[in-house]
Amino acid sequence: MGLKYADLCKECGERKTKHPSGICAACRRKIEVRDNSKRPCKNCGRKLTSSEDGLCGACRQGFARSGYNYESHLIRAIEQTKSTQLILELRLNGNSFATIAEMTGIPVSHVFRSFEKAMGWKSKDRRIDYVDGKVYSFGEANDSI
C-alpha cells in the first residue's frame, strides 16, 4: 500500500500523504517542534516527546532496563575529552602517534581514532598532518608511524 494515488502535502508540496490533515509527516513534525508542543528526544533525536526529562518512551524504557546512570556517563565523557585534549597537545608538540601511545598507555589505533575524530576527519579520507607533513589514513596509522 504505497502513496501512488496520495495527494501532495499542503505545506511543502513535495511529499505525498494520505493523512486527513493533508500534511505529510515531516511537515507535521516541524509544526509540532515550531509550536513548542513537542521536541526531539535528547537521546535518539528521532521521536518527539513532551516529557519533562526530554526522553521518548522507547529511550526511557531502554534506560530503565539497562540501569543507565546519567552522572557516570557524564563523568566518562569528561574523561574521554581530557584524554583527547592530551593527545592533541602531544601531537601539536611534534610527537608521533606511536610515541603518544607509549606515553599515555593507550593503543596506537585509539590514539589515531581520537585524533581523527577531534580533527573532524572521516576514516576513509587521506589527510596531511602538518606536524610531520606525512599523509595518513586510518589503515596506515599503525604501519607508517
N, C-alpha and C positions, 0 to 999 in steps of 0.2 A: 504494500500500500504506500505508494510514493506520493509526491506532490505534483504529479504530472498535470492535473487539472485544477490545482490550487490557484488562488488569487495572489497577486503581488502585495507585499506589505504596504500599508498606508503610510508608514513613517519613512522608510528608506527607499521603497520602490524597487529594491534589488532582490530580496529573498521571497520565496513563495511561502504561504502559510494557509492553514485551514483553521486557525484559531478564531473563535467567534468575534473577537475584537477586530480582526483583520490586521493585527500587528504581529510580526514574527517574534520568535523567542529572543533573539539578540536585541531587538529594539525594546521589548518588554523589560528585559534585564536592565538596559540603560535607563529606562524611565524609572524603575524601582530604585536604582542607585542615585539617580538625579534627585528624586523626591525624598531622599534620606530615609525611606521606609525600611530599606534593607541595604546591607553592604556585603562585599565578598568575604568569605571565610578567611580568617587570619592564617590558617594553616594551609589549606589546599588552594584557596583563591578561586575555585570554580563555582561553588554553590553560594547562593545568597543567604544571609542569615540576619535576623533581627534580635538575636540573643545578646545579652549584656557581655558575655565573655568573648563574643566575636567568632565563635566556632559554629560550624554547621553540625547537624545531628550526627552525621557519619563520623566526622573527626572527633566529636565529643565522646562517642561510644568507643572509638578506637583508642583514645587516650585513657579512658576508664579501664578498658581491658588490659592495656599494656602497662599500666601503672606509671604513666607519664608524669614526670615531675618538672615543672617549668624552670624552677631555680637551678636544678642540676644541669639541664640543657643550656641554660644561660651561662653558667659557670664554665661549661665545656666550650662554648662558643668563644668566650673571652680568652680562654687558654689557647685555643687554636689561633685566634687573632694575634696574640702575643708571639706565638711560635712563628707565624707568617711574617710578622714585623721583624723578628730576629733574623730570619732567613733573608729578607730583603736588605736589611742593614749589612749583613755579612757579604752578600753578593755585591752591594754597592762599594764595599771596601776592596773588591777585586778577588774575593775567594771563589774557588771553583765549587761546583755542586758537590763533588766528592769531599772536598775539604770541609764544607759546611756540614755534610752528613757526618763526618768524623767528629767535628767539634760539638755537634748537638746530639749525636747518638740516634739520629733519625735516618731511615733508609734513603738512599740517593733518589729513588723514584718518588718518594714522598716529598723530598726537598724540591725536586723539579716540578712536581704537580702543584705544590703550594705556590711556588714562584710563578708558574704558568697561569694559575687561577688569579693571582693578585695582579698580574700584568694584563689580564683580560684576553689571553691567547687561547685559541682553540687547539686541542691536542693534535689535530691533523695539519695545522699550519706549520710552516717553517719560518722561523723568525731569527733576526740577527740580534744577538745580545751585545750591546755596545760596551759592556765591561771588558770583554776579551775579544770582541769582533768576530766571534765564531757564529755559525748558523746552527741552530738547534731545532730539533723536532723531538717529540716525546720518545720515539723509538731509539734515538741516538743519545739520549741523556746519559745512560749508563756506559755506553761504549766510548764516547768521544771525550770524556772528561778526564 
